[in-house]
Amino acid sequence: MGDLEARLRRIREMGGRREHAPSRTRADLSPHPVLRGWTSLAHRTMKRDLVSALRDFPREFPRALDILIPDFARYTALTGEPPLPSDLLFFDLETTGLSGGAGTVAFLAAFARVLPGGDPLFPAEKTPVLSVRQYLLLDYPGEGDFLLALLEEFRAGEKPPLVVSYNGKSFDAQILKTRCLMNGVVPPGFCQADLLHPSRRLWKGTLDGCSQGEIESAVLGIDRSGDTPGGMAPDIWFHFLKTGETRDLEGICDHNLRDVRGLASIFSVLVRIAGDPEGAGEYRADPEQLALLWRRAVTRGGALPSGAPETAERLLDAAVKRDCPRALYLRSRDLFDRGRDEEGRALLSRLASGRYGERARIHALRMLAVDAEWRLKDPEKALFFTGEALAGGEMPGGFRAALEKRLKRLRGKAE
């Protein structure tokens, strides 16, 4: 182990000396390039600080936010109290690769915190402000200092932060962890709320895509025309290393800034939806998914927001009126449970018509078969519904096996 540590130390020292002069780039020849608004922080590492107003950011969070973003409940369990706006740490990385891997390096990071109103830069503002700090790596030898600066952001404050990201669990956090390990640094541990997952649940059925940019445009009305695409980040940084030119590098830095600000805006919308899910149509949220989220929360039980069962009922009713197939299926089951069998059969018959897709049709036929066998005591009708379901399209093997088992039993009853 000692030999390995010594070898790693020598490699880092050699990287910092850059012994072969012919391979040095223009970026190496200058102590630091001229970047507007940036200051030198450490070896080959720069930073800049910016502040912007958050005019509609909530001062407190509804308890129902746990339903939309379960990581909020995990943070409460970890710290013993729910997060406040000041506990949030919005986080975004730009890297030299878009698919991860040991060779992918993070060269740009943005951290944003919500500060109470009255910031010196905005003395007239009483609403919260977003304070953003960015770190920029100028070349590989500075990666150690760059990473140490990033780690300090996760440790700042009296309480551990709740890190808010977009696809951060699968990408940003994994890149950071890998680079820390490659540099002999202990990776940070933190609780993370990844907004990609609630965004997919709410908007996958109503938008063409659920990238951060698509949600900013379609839901928030944010215009990012003229923005440097994030997919160009690797080429831009490598071009900077080769030529020392900073124009495109400044563009990707501004993109990173807009990403972290957009992240705060998406989070703000999720808070508003959690506080008023019945008004979420304003934000193009999927009514069926909202109903399913609230229903699952009520079914699981535990600590629920006030009025959650009633809200779940109203959301399901709204989804039924919108002719959402899963809502129709769940409402049919509720009707059977309440002894309103004919109404339940009517909804299942609608689903079995095929106009809602093959999956909805098969599930409805299965439920009609169960109803016919056990409530109506009509094995022939149950046999018909089961056969119709089995004649349908592809289905999970276990589901088909259960239907075949039911078919065999019903044939025995009919003989």
VEXZA-724198 format. One record per residue (C-alpha): residue number from 1; residue in three letters; x, y, z. Coordinates in steps of 0.2 Angstrom, whole numbers, plus 5000, padded with zeros to 4 digits. Example, Ala and Ser with C-alpha at 12.3 -4.5 7.8 and 13.67 -1.06 7.14 Angstrom:
+-----+-----+------+------+------+
!   n ! res !    X !    Y !    Z !
+-----+-----+------+------+------+
!   1 ! ALA ! 5062 ! 4978 ! 5039 !
!   2 ! SER ! 5068 ! 4995 ! 5036 !
+-----+-----+------+------+------+
This chain:
+-----+-----+------+------+------+
!   n ! res !    X !    Y !    Z !
+-----+-----+------+------+------+
!   1 ! MET ! 5000 ! 5000 ! 5000 !
!   2 ! GLY ! 5014 ! 5012 ! 5004 !
!   3 ! ASP ! 5022 ! 5009 ! 4987 !
!   4 ! LEU ! 5006 ! 5013 ! 4978 !
!   5 ! GLU ! 5004 ! 5029 ! 4988 !
!   6 ! ALA ! 5021 ! 5034 ! 4984 !
!   7 ! ARG ! 5018 ! 5031 ! 4965 !
!   8 ! LEU ! 5002 ! 5041 ! 4965 !
!   9 ! ARG ! 5011 ! 5055 ! 4974 !
!  10 ! ARG ! 5025 ! 5055 ! 4961 !
!  11 ! ILE ! 5013 ! 5055 ! 4947 !
!  12 ! ARG ! 5004 ! 5070 ! 4954 !
!  13 ! GLU ! 5020 ! 5079 ! 4956 !
!  14 ! MET ! 5026 ! 5075 ! 4938 !
!  15 ! GLY ! 5009 ! 5081 ! 4932 !
!  16 ! GLY ! 5011 ! 5098 ! 4941 !
!  17 ! ARG ! 5029 ! 5100 ! 4934 !
!  18 ! ARG ! 5025 ! 5096 ! 4915 !
!  19 ! GLU ! 5043 ! 5092 ! 4912 !
!  20 ! HIS ! 5041 ! 5091 ! 4893 !
!  21 ! ALA ! 5040 ! 5109 ! 4887 !
!  22 ! PRO ! 5035 ! 5105 ! 4869 !
!  23 ! SER ! 5019 ! 5097 ! 4875 !
!  24 ! ARG ! 5014 ! 5113 ! 4884 !
!  25 ! THR ! 4998 ! 5122 ! 4878 !
!  26 ! ARG ! 4994 ! 5140 ! 4877 !
!  27 ! ALA ! 4983 ! 5137 ! 4893 !
!  28 ! ASP ! 4999 ! 5131 ! 4902 !
!  29 ! LEU ! 5009 ! 5146 ! 4897 !
!  30 ! SER ! 4998 ! 5159 ! 4906 !
!  31 ! PRO ! 4996 ! 5159 ! 4925 !
!  32 ! HIS ! 4977 ! 5161 ! 4923 !
!  33 ! PRO ! 4968 ! 5166 ! 4907 !
!  34 ! VAL ! 4957 ! 5182 ! 4907 !
!  35 ! LEU ! 4939 ! 5177 ! 4911 !
!  36 ! ARG ! 4927 ! 5191 ! 4915 !
!  37 ! GLY ! 4921 ! 5190 ! 4933 !
!  38 ! TRP ! 4932 ! 5176 ! 4938 !
!  39 ! THR ! 4946 ! 5176 ! 4951 !
!  40 ! SER ! 4960 ! 5164 ! 4955 !
!  41 ! LEU ! 4957 ! 5152 ! 4969 !
!  42 ! ALA ! 4971 ! 5139 ! 4969 !
!  43 ! HIS ! 4982 ! 5130 ! 4957 !
!  44 ! ARG ! 4974 ! 5130 ! 4939 !
!  45 ! THR ! 4957 ! 5133 ! 4948 !
!  46 ! MET ! 4946 ! 5149 ! 4947 !
!  47 ! LYS ! 4929 ! 5154 ! 4955 !
!  48 ! ARG ! 4916 ! 5167 ! 4953 !
!  49 ! ASP ! 4901 ! 5172 ! 4963 !
!  50 ! LEU ! 4884 ! 5178 ! 4957 !
!  51 ! VAL ! 4868 ! 5183 ! 4965 !
!  52 ! SER ! 4850 ! 5184 ! 4957 !
!  53 ! ALA ! 4833 ! 5187 ! 4964 !
!  54 ! LEU ! 4821 ! 5172 ! 4967 !
!  55 ! ARG ! 4804 ! 5181 ! 4965 !
!  56 ! ASP ! 4793 ! 5166 ! 4967 !
!  57 ! PHE ! 4803 ! 5155 ! 4977 !
!  58 ! PRO ! 4793 ! 5147 ! 4992 !
!  59 ! ARG ! 4798 ! 5152 ! 5010 !
!  60 ! GLU ! 4793 ! 5135 ! 5017 !
!  61 ! PHE ! 4788 ! 5118 ! 5010 !
!  62 ! PRO ! 4772 ! 5109 ! 5011 !
!  63 ! ARG ! 4772 ! 5092 ! 5019 !
!  64 ! ALA ! 4765 ! 5085 ! 5003 !
!  65 ! LEU ! 4782 ! 5088 ! 4995 !
!  66 ! ASP ! 4788 ! 5071 ! 5002 !
!  67 ! ILE ! 4775 ! 5063 ! 4990 !
!  68 ! LEU ! 4783 ! 5071 ! 4975 !
!  69 ! ILE ! 4801 ! 5070 ! 4981 !
!  70 ! PRO ! 4803 ! 5056 ! 4993 !
!  71 ! ASP ! 4821 ! 5061 ! 4996 !
!  72 ! PHE ! 4814 ! 5075 ! 5007 !
!  73 ! ALA ! 4807 ! 5062 ! 5019 !
!  74 ! ARG ! 4824 ! 5053 ! 5019 !
!  75 ! TYR ! 4833 ! 5070 ! 5023 !
!  76 ! THR ! 4820 ! 5072 ! 5038 !
!  77 ! ALA ! 4824 ! 5055 ! 5044 !
!  78 ! LEU ! 4843 ! 5058 ! 5043 !
!  79 ! THR ! 4843 ! 5075 ! 5051 !
!  80 ! GLY ! 4828 ! 5074 ! 5063 !
!  81 ! GLU ! 4819 ! 5089 ! 5055 !
!  82 ! PRO ! 4812 ! 5094 ! 5038 !
!  83 ! PRO ! 4823 ! 5104 ! 5026 !
!  84 ! LEU ! 4822 ! 5123 ! 5025 !
!  85 ! PRO ! 4825 ! 5133 ! 5010 !
!  86 ! SER ! 4842 ! 5138 ! 5017 !
!  87 ! ASP ! 4847 ! 5119 ! 5018 !
!  88 ! LEU ! 4846 ! 5116 ! 4999 !
!  89 ! LEU ! 4862 ! 5116 ! 4989 !
!  90 ! PHE ! 4858 ! 5116 ! 4970 !
!  91 ! PHE ! 4872 ! 5107 ! 4961 !
!  92 ! ASP ! 4877 ! 5104 ! 4943 !
!  93 ! LEU ! 4893 ! 5098 ! 4934 !
!  94 ! GLU ! 4900 ! 5100 ! 4917 !
!  95 ! THR ! 4912 ! 5086 ! 4912 !
!  96 ! THR ! 4924 ! 5080 ! 4898 !
!  97 ! GLY ! 4912 ! 5066 ! 4894 !
!  98 ! LEU ! 4893 ! 5063 ! 4893 !
!  99 ! SER ! 4893 ! 5045 ! 4898 !
! 100 ! GLY ! 4903 ! 5044 ! 4913 !
! 101 ! GLY ! 4918 ! 5032 ! 4915 !
! 102 ! ALA ! 4935 ! 5033 ! 4924 !
! 103 ! GLY ! 4942 ! 5045 ! 4911 !
! 104 ! THR ! 4929 ! 5058 ! 4912 !
! 105 ! VAL ! 4934 ! 5073 ! 4922 !
! 106 ! ALA ! 4923 ! 5087 ! 4929 !
! 107 ! PHE ! 4930 ! 5104 ! 4925 !
! 108 ! LEU ! 4916 ! 5115 ! 4929 !
! 109 ! ALA ! 4904 ! 5115 ! 4944 !
! 110 ! ALA ! 4890 ! 5126 ! 4950 !
! 111 ! PHE ! 4883 ! 5127 ! 4968 !
! 112 ! ALA ! 4868 ! 5138 ! 4972 !
! 113 ! ARG ! 4860 ! 5142 ! 4989 !
! 114 ! VAL ! 4844 ! 5151 ! 4994 !
! 115 ! LEU ! 4847 ! 5166 ! 5005 !
! 116 ! PRO ! 4834 ! 5176 ! 5014 !
! 117 ! GLY ! 4829 ! 5193 ! 5006 !
! 118 ! GLY ! 4839 ! 5209 ! 5010 !
! 119 ! ASP ! 4855 ! 5203 ! 5002 !
! 120 ! PRO ! 4867 ! 5218 ! 5001 !
! 121 ! LEU ! 4866 ! 5217 ! 4982 !
! 122 ! PHE ! 4847 ! 5218 ! 4982 !
! 123 ! PRO ! 4843 ! 5229 ! 4997 !
! 124 ! ALA ! 4825 ! 5232 ! 4991 !
! 125 ! GLU ! 4821 ! 5214 ! 4988 !
! 126 ! LYS ! 4812 ! 5205 ! 5002 !
! 127 ! THR ! 4810 ! 5189 ! 4993 !
! 128 ! PRO ! 4824 ! 5176 ! 4993 !
! 129 ! VAL ! 4839 ! 5177 ! 4982 !
! 130 ! LEU ! 4850 ! 5163 ! 4974 !
! 131 ! SER ! 4868 ! 5164 ! 4978 !
! 132 ! VAL ! 4878 ! 5155 ! 4965 !
! 133 ! ARG ! 4897 ! 5150 ! 4966 !
! 134 ! GLN ! 4906 ! 5142 ! 4951 !
! 135 ! TYR ! 4922 ! 5133 ! 4951 !
! 136 ! LEU ! 4932 ! 5131 ! 4935 !
! 137 ! LEU ! 4947 ! 5119 ! 4932 !
! 138 ! LEU ! 4959 ! 5126 ! 4919 !
! 139 ! ASP ! 4970 ! 5110 ! 4917 !
! 140 ! TYR ! 4973 ! 5093 ! 4924 !
! 141 ! PRO ! 4986 ! 5097 ! 4936 !
! 142 ! GLY ! 4974 ! 5108 ! 4946 !
! 143 ! GLU ! 4961 ! 5094 ! 4948 !
! 144 ! GLY ! 4966 ! 5090 ! 4966 !
! 145 ! ASP ! 4963 ! 5108 ! 4972 !
! 146 ! PHE ! 4948 ! 5109 ! 4961 !
! 147 ! LEU ! 4940 ! 5094 ! 4970 !
! 148 ! LEU ! 4945 ! 5101 ! 4987 !
! 149 ! ALA ! 4936 ! 5117 ! 4984 !
! 150 ! LEU ! 4920 ! 5107 ! 4978 !
! 151 ! LEU ! 4921 ! 5096 ! 4994 !
! 152 ! GLU ! 4921 ! 5112 ! 5005 !
! 153 ! GLU ! 4904 ! 5117 ! 4997 !
! 154 ! PHE ! 4896 ! 5101 ! 5004 !
! 155 ! ARG ! 4903 ! 5104 ! 5021 !
! 156 ! ALA ! 4898 ! 5122 ! 5023 !
! 157 ! GLY ! 4884 ! 5126 ! 5035 !
! 158 ! GLU ! 4879 ! 5120 ! 5052 !
! 159 ! LYS ! 4867 ! 5106 ! 5045 !
! 160 ! PRO ! 4871 ! 5094 ! 5031 !
! 161 ! PRO ! 4864 ! 5101 ! 5015 !
! 162 ! LEU ! 4851 ! 5093 ! 5004 !
! 163 ! VAL ! 4859 ! 5092 ! 4987 !
! 164 ! VAL ! 4847 ! 5096 ! 4973 !
! 165 ! SER ! 4852 ! 5090 ! 4956 !
! 166 ! TYR ! 4845 ! 5084 ! 4939 !
! 167 ! ASN ! 4851 ! 5067 ! 4935 !
! 168 ! GLY ! 4864 ! 5069 ! 4948 !
! 169 ! LYS ! 4862 ! 5053 ! 4956 !
! 170 ! SER ! 4866 ! 5043 ! 4941 !
! 171 ! PHE ! 4879 ! 5055 ! 4933 !
! 172 ! ASP ! 4886 ! 5071 ! 4943 !
! 173 ! ALA ! 4888 ! 5062 ! 4960 !
! 174 ! GLN ! 4896 ! 5047 ! 4952 !
! 175 ! ILE ! 4908 ! 5057 ! 4942 !
! 176 ! LEU ! 4913 ! 5067 ! 4958 !
! 177 ! LYS ! 4915 ! 5051 ! 4967 !
! 178 ! THR ! 4926 ! 5043 ! 4954 !
! 179 ! ARG ! 4937 ! 5058 ! 4952 !
! 180 ! CYS ! 4939 ! 5059 ! 4971 !
! 181 ! LEU ! 4945 ! 5041 ! 4972 !
! 182 ! MET ! 4956 ! 5044 ! 4957 !
! 183 ! ASN ! 4965 ! 5058 ! 4967 !
! 184 ! GLY ! 4966 ! 5049 ! 4983 !
! 185 ! VAL ! 4952 ! 5060 ! 4991 !
! 186 ! VAL ! 4938 ! 5054 ! 5002 !
! 187 ! PRO ! 4922 ! 5056 ! 4992 !
! 188 ! PRO ! 4908 ! 5067 ! 5000 !
! 189 ! GLY ! 4893 ! 5059 ! 5007 !
! 190 ! PHE ! 4877 ! 5068 ! 5006 !
! 191 ! CYS ! 4858 ! 5066 ! 5005 !
! 192 ! GLN ! 4852 ! 5070 ! 4987 !
! 193 ! ALA ! 4836 ! 5075 ! 4979 !
! 194 ! ASP ! 4837 ! 5071 ! 4961 !
! 195 ! LEU ! 4823 ! 5081 ! 4951 !
! 196 ! LEU ! 4824 ! 5070 ! 4936 !
! 197 ! HIS ! 4813 ! 5056 ! 4944 !
! 198 ! PRO ! 4798 ! 5067 ! 4950 !
! 199 ! SER ! 4799 ! 5077 ! 4933 !
! 200 ! ARG ! 4798 ! 5061 ! 4923 !
! 201 ! ARG ! 4783 ! 5055 ! 4934 !
! 202 ! LEU ! 4774 ! 5072 ! 4931 !
! 203 ! TRP ! 4778 ! 5076 ! 4913 !
! 204 ! LYS ! 4783 ! 5060 ! 4904 !
! 205 ! GLY ! 4765 ! 5058 ! 4898 !
! 206 ! THR ! 4762 ! 5076 ! 4893 !
! 207 ! LEU ! 4779 ! 5083 ! 4885 !
! 208 ! ASP ! 4790 ! 5076 ! 4871 !
! 209 ! GLY ! 4804 ! 5074 ! 4883 !
! 210 ! CYS ! 4810 ! 5077 ! 4901 !
! 211 ! SER ! 4827 ! 5084 ! 4899 !
! 212 ! GLN ! 4830 ! 5099 ! 4910 !
! 213 ! GLY ! 4830 ! 5111 ! 4895 !
! 214 ! GLU ! 4813 ! 5104 ! 4889 !
! 215 ! ILE ! 4805 ! 5106 ! 4905 !
! 216 ! GLU ! 4812 ! 5124 ! 4907 !
! 217 ! SER ! 4805 ! 5128 ! 4890 !
! 218 ! ALA ! 4788 ! 5119 ! 4890 !
! 219 ! VAL ! 4783 ! 5122 ! 4909 !
! 220 ! LEU ! 4792 ! 5137 ! 4915 !
! 221 ! GLY ! 4793 ! 5147 ! 4898 !
! 222 ! ILE ! 4811 ! 5150 ! 4900 !
! 223 ! ASP ! 4820 ! 5155 ! 4884 !
! 224 ! ARG ! 4837 ! 5148 ! 4882 !
! 225 ! SER ! 4840 ! 5152 ! 4864 !
! 226 ! GLY ! 4858 ! 5157 ! 4861 !
! 227 ! ASP ! 4863 ! 5146 ! 4876 !
! 228 ! THR ! 4879 ! 5135 ! 4872 !
! 229 ! PRO ! 4873 ! 5117 ! 4872 !
! 230 ! GLY ! 4879 ! 5107 ! 4886 !
! 231 ! GLY ! 4883 ! 5093 ! 4874 !
! 232 ! MET ! 4897 ! 5104 ! 4868 !
! 233 ! ALA ! 4906 ! 5105 ! 4885 !
! 234 ! PRO ! 4919 ! 5092 ! 4882 !
! 235 ! ASP ! 4925 ! 5099 ! 4865 !
! 236 ! ILE ! 4925 ! 5117 ! 4872 !
! 237 ! TRP ! 4936 ! 5112 ! 4887 !
! 238 ! PHE ! 4948 ! 5102 ! 4876 !
! 239 ! HIS ! 4949 ! 5116 ! 4863 !
! 240 ! PHE ! 4953 ! 5128 ! 4877 !
! 241 ! LEU ! 4967 ! 5117 ! 4883 !
! 242 ! LYS ! 4974 ! 5116 ! 4866 !
! 243 ! THR ! 4973 ! 5135 ! 4861 !
! 244 ! GLY ! 4970 ! 5145 ! 4877 !
! 245 ! GLU ! 4955 ! 5153 ! 4869 !
! 246 ! THR ! 4941 ! 5158 ! 4881 !
! 247 ! ARG ! 4926 ! 5164 ! 4871 !
! 248 ! ASP ! 4918 ! 5147 ! 4870 !
! 249 ! LEU ! 4923 ! 5142 ! 4888 !
! 250 ! GLU ! 4914 ! 5158 ! 4894 !
! 251 ! GLY ! 4899 ! 5152 ! 4885 !
! 252 ! ILE ! 4899 ! 5135 ! 4893 !
! 253 ! CYS ! 4902 ! 5143 ! 4910 !
! 254 ! ASP ! 4886 ! 5153 ! 4907 !
! 255 ! HIS ! 4877 ! 5138 ! 4902 !
! 256 ! ASN ! 4882 ! 5130 ! 4918 !
! 257 ! LEU ! 4875 ! 5145 ! 4928 !
! 258 ! ARG ! 4859 ! 5144 ! 4919 !
! 259 ! ASP ! 4857 ! 5126 ! 4922 !
! 260 ! VAL ! 4858 ! 5128 ! 4941 !
! 261 ! ARG ! 4847 ! 5143 ! 4941 !
! 262 ! GLY ! 4834 ! 5133 ! 4930 !
! 263 ! LEU ! 4836 ! 5119 ! 4943 !
! 264 ! ALA ! 4830 ! 5131 ! 4957 !
! 265 ! SER ! 4815 ! 5136 ! 4946 !
! 266 ! ILE ! 4810 ! 5118 ! 4942 !
! 267 ! PHE ! 4811 ! 5114 ! 4961 !
! 268 ! SER ! 4800 ! 5129 ! 4964 !
! 269 ! VAL ! 4787 ! 5123 ! 4952 !
! 270 ! LEU ! 4787 ! 5106 ! 4961 !
! 271 ! VAL ! 4784 ! 5114 ! 4978 !
! 272 ! ARG ! 4769 ! 5123 ! 4970 !
! 273 ! ILE ! 4762 ! 5107 ! 4963 !
! 274 ! ALA ! 4764 ! 5098 ! 4980 !
! 275 ! GLY ! 4755 ! 5113 ! 4989 !
! 276 ! ASP ! 4741 ! 5113 ! 4976 !
! 277 ! PRO ! 4740 ! 5097 ! 4966 !
! 278 ! GLU ! 4723 ! 5100 ! 4960 !
! 279 ! GLY ! 4729 ! 5116 ! 4951 !
! 280 ! ALA ! 4744 ! 5107 ! 4943 !
! 281 ! GLY ! 4736 ! 5108 ! 4926 !
! 282 ! GLU ! 4743 ! 5125 ! 4925 !
! 283 ! TYR ! 4760 ! 5117 ! 4924 !
! 284 ! ARG ! 4755 ! 5103 ! 4912 !
! 285 ! ALA ! 4757 ! 5090 ! 4925 !
! 286 ! ASP ! 4750 ! 5073 ! 4920 !
! 287 ! PRO ! 4733 ! 5071 ! 4930 !
! 288 ! GLU ! 4734 ! 5052 ! 4931 !
! 289 ! GLN ! 4752 ! 5052 ! 4938 !
! 290 ! LEU ! 4747 ! 5065 ! 4951 !
! 291 ! ALA ! 4732 ! 5054 ! 4956 !
! 292 ! LEU ! 4743 ! 5038 ! 4957 !
! 293 ! LEU ! 4756 ! 5047 ! 4968 !
! 294 ! TRP ! 4744 ! 5053 ! 4981 !
! 295 ! ARG ! 4735 ! 5036 ! 4981 !
! 296 ! ARG ! 4751 ! 5027 ! 4984 !
! 297 ! ALA ! 4755 ! 5038 ! 4998 !
! 298 ! VAL ! 4738 ! 5036 ! 5006 !
! 299 ! THR ! 4739 ! 5017 ! 5003 !
! 300 ! ARG ! 4756 ! 5016 ! 5012 !
! 301 ! GLY ! 4750 ! 5026 ! 5027 !
! 302 ! GLY ! 4762 ! 5033 ! 5039 !
! 303 ! ALA ! 4764 ! 5052 ! 5042 !
! 304 ! LEU ! 4753 ! 5060 ! 5029 !
! 305 ! PRO ! 4749 ! 5079 ! 5025 !
! 306 ! SER ! 4732 ! 5085 ! 5032 !
! 307 ! GLY ! 4718 ! 5080 ! 5020 !
! 308 ! ALA ! 4729 ! 5069 ! 5009 !
! 309 ! PRO ! 4715 ! 5055 ! 5008 !
! 310 ! GLU ! 4702 ! 5067 ! 5002 !
! 311 ! THR ! 4715 ! 5075 ! 4990 !
! 312 ! ALA ! 4719 ! 5058 ! 4983 !
! 313 ! GLU ! 4700 ! 5055 ! 4980 !
! 314 ! ARG ! 4698 ! 5071 ! 4971 !
! 315 ! LEU ! 4713 ! 5068 ! 4960 !
! 316 ! LEU ! 4708 ! 5051 ! 4955 !
! 317 ! ASP ! 4690 ! 5058 ! 4951 !
! 318 ! ALA ! 4699 ! 5071 ! 4940 !
! 319 ! ALA ! 4709 ! 5058 ! 4931 !
! 320 ! VAL ! 4694 ! 5047 ! 4928 !
! 321 ! LYS ! 4685 ! 5062 ! 4920 !
! 322 ! ARG ! 4700 ! 5064 ! 4909 !
! 323 ! ASP ! 4698 ! 5046 ! 4903 !
! 324 ! CYS ! 4715 ! 5040 ! 4910 !
! 325 ! PRO ! 4715 ! 5021 ! 4909 !
! 326 ! ARG ! 4724 ! 5017 ! 4926 !
! 327 ! ALA ! 4713 ! 5029 ! 4935 !
! 328 ! LEU ! 4698 ! 5020 ! 4927 !
! 329 ! TYR ! 4705 ! 5003 ! 4933 !
! 330 ! LEU ! 4708 ! 5009 ! 4951 !
! 331 ! ARG ! 4691 ! 5017 ! 4952 !
! 332 ! SER ! 4683 ! 5001 ! 4946 !
! 333 ! ARG ! 4691 ! 4992 ! 4960 !
! 334 ! ASP ! 4686 ! 5005 ! 4973 !
! 335 ! LEU ! 4668 ! 5003 ! 4967 !
! 336 ! PHE ! 4668 ! 4984 ! 4969 !
! 337 ! ASP ! 4675 ! 4987 ! 4987 !
! 338 ! ARG ! 4661 ! 4999 ! 4991 !
! 339 ! GLY ! 4648 ! 4987 ! 4984 !
! 340 ! ARG ! 4644 ! 4996 ! 4968 !
! 341 ! ASP ! 4647 ! 4981 ! 4957 !
! 342 ! GLU ! 4637 ! 4987 ! 4942 !
! 343 ! GLU ! 4647 ! 5003 ! 4941 !
! 344 ! GLY ! 4663 ! 4994 ! 4943 !
! 345 ! ARG ! 4658 ! 4982 ! 4929 !
! 346 ! ALA ! 4654 ! 4997 ! 4918 !
! 347 ! LEU ! 4671 ! 5005 ! 4920 !
! 348 ! LEU ! 4680 ! 4988 ! 4917 !
! 349 ! SER ! 4669 ! 4985 ! 4901 !
! 350 ! ARG ! 4675 ! 5002 ! 4894 !
! 351 ! LEU ! 4693 ! 4997 ! 4897 !
! 352 ! ALA ! 4690 ! 4980 ! 4889 !
! 353 ! SER ! 4684 ! 4988 ! 4873 !
! 354 ! GLY ! 4702 ! 4990 ! 4867 !
! 355 ! ARG ! 4702 ! 5009 ! 4864 !
! 356 ! TYR ! 4714 ! 5012 ! 4879 !
! 357 ! GLY ! 4727 ! 5000 ! 4873 !
! 358 ! GLU ! 4731 ! 4981 ! 4874 !
! 359 ! ARG ! 4738 ! 4982 ! 4892 !
! 360 ! ALA ! 4723 ! 4991 ! 4899 !
! 361 ! ARG ! 4711 ! 4978 ! 4890 !
! 362 ! ILE ! 4720 ! 4963 ! 4897 !
! 363 ! HIS ! 4720 ! 4969 ! 4915 !
! 364 ! ALA ! 4701 ! 4974 ! 4913 !
! 365 ! LEU ! 4697 ! 4956 ! 4906 !
! 366 ! ARG ! 4706 ! 4948 ! 4920 !
! 367 ! MET ! 4696 ! 4958 ! 4933 !
! 368 ! LEU ! 4680 ! 4954 ! 4924 !
! 369 ! ALA ! 4685 ! 4936 ! 4925 !
! 370 ! VAL ! 4688 ! 4937 ! 4943 !
! 371 ! ASP ! 4671 ! 4946 ! 4946 !
! 372 ! ALA ! 4661 ! 4933 ! 4935 !
! 373 ! GLU ! 4669 ! 4919 ! 4944 !
! 374 ! TRP ! 4667 ! 4925 ! 4962 !
! 375 ! ARG ! 4654 ! 4938 ! 4963 !
! 376 ! LEU ! 4642 ! 4932 ! 4949 !
! 377 ! LYS ! 4646 ! 4914 ! 4951 !
! 378 ! ASP ! 4646 ! 4912 ! 4932 !
! 379 ! PRO ! 4661 ! 4901 ! 4927 !
! 380 ! GLU ! 4656 ! 4901 ! 4909 !
! 381 ! LYS ! 4657 ! 4920 ! 4908 !
! 382 ! ALA ! 4673 ! 4920 ! 4918 !
! 383 ! LEU ! 4680 ! 4907 ! 4906 !
! 384 ! PHE ! 4676 ! 4918 ! 4891 !
! 385 ! PHE ! 4684 ! 4934 ! 4899 !
! 386 ! THR ! 4700 ! 4923 ! 4903 !
! 387 ! GLY ! 4701 ! 4916 ! 4886 !
! 388 ! GLU ! 4699 ! 4934 ! 4878 !
! 389 ! ALA ! 4713 ! 4940 ! 4889 !
! 390 ! LEU ! 4725 ! 4926 ! 4884 !
! 391 ! ALA ! 4722 ! 4929 ! 4866 !
! 392 ! GLY ! 4729 ! 4947 ! 4869 !
! 393 ! GLY ! 4746 ! 4953 ! 4865 !
! 394 ! GLU ! 4762 ! 4951 ! 4875 !
! 395 ! MET ! 4762 ! 4951 ! 4893 !
! 396 ! PRO ! 4774 ! 4946 ! 4908 !
! 397 ! GLY ! 4777 ! 4928 ! 4909 !
! 398 ! GLY ! 4770 ! 4927 ! 4927 !
! 399 ! PHE ! 4754 ! 4936 ! 4922 !
! 400 ! ARG ! 4751 ! 4924 ! 4908 !
! 401 ! ALA ! 4755 ! 4909 ! 4919 !
! 402 ! ALA ! 4742 ! 4915 ! 4931 !
! 403 ! LEU ! 4729 ! 4917 ! 4918 !
! 404 ! GLU ! 4732 ! 4900 ! 4911 !
! 405 ! LYS ! 4730 ! 4893 ! 4928 !
! 406 ! ARG ! 4714 ! 4902 ! 4930 !
! 407 ! LEU ! 4708 ! 4895 ! 4913 !
! 408 ! LYS ! 4712 ! 4877 ! 4918 !
! 409 ! ARG ! 4702 ! 4879 ! 4934 !
! 410 ! LEU ! 4687 ! 4887 ! 4926 !
! 411 ! ARG ! 4687 ! 4873 ! 4913 !
! 412 ! GLY ! 4686 ! 4861 ! 4927 !
! 413 ! LYS ! 4671 ! 4870 ! 4934 !
! 414 ! ALA ! 4662 ! 4871 ! 4918 !
! 415 ! GLU ! 4663 ! 4852 ! 4914 !
+-----+-----+------+------+------+
